[in-house]
């Protein structure tokens, strides 16, 4: 994986017409989903925190349990 790919945040947010927000995966362009939760129709207050959490999960070392 190239360095530039690592430097670019994986997730972004966009404001929808109904004034809610959607978090999307920059790699696929699709709405982000984690543990069955679809990251759409979100309140603006939670979007930045959720993106930070998603990025931390993405950056965490992967372990086999």
N, C-alpha and C positions, 0 to 999 in steps of 0.2 A: 504494500500500500504506500502511495506517495505521501511525502510530508504534508503537502498542501491539503490532502484529503483529511488528514488528522487535525490540521489547524482550523478547518471550516467546521462550525457547529453542525451537528447532524440534523437538529430539529429547528424549525422556524414556526412562526405564528402568523396567521392572517385573519383580518377582521372580516366577518361575514355580513351580508346585507341586513340580517336581523339584529345587528349590533353585538352578536356573540363572537367568540374567537374559536379558531381551529388550529391545533398544533399539527404540523405535517412533517414528514420525513423528507429532508432535502435530497436524499439519495434516490428515492422512488417517486417523490411527488405526491404520494398518497397520505391520507390522514393517518397520524400516528396511532398505534394501538399497543397496549401493554397489558398483559394479564387479562385479556378479554375486555378491557376498557377502551372505548373509542374516544379519542381526544378531540371531541367536537362539541359545539354549543356551550362553550366554557365562558365563565365570567372573567372579565379582564383582570380581576384581582388574583386569580389563581394561575394565569397563563405563564408568567415568568417563573414562578416557583416550580411548576410542573416541568417546564423546559429544563431547568437546572437539575431536577431529579432525574429526568430522562437522560441527560448528558452524563450525569454521574454513574448511572447504571451502565450506560454504553461504555464508559471509560474504565469501569471496574474490571479487575483481573477476573478471568473466567475460571471457575473451579468446578471440578466434578465432585458431586456429593454422594 
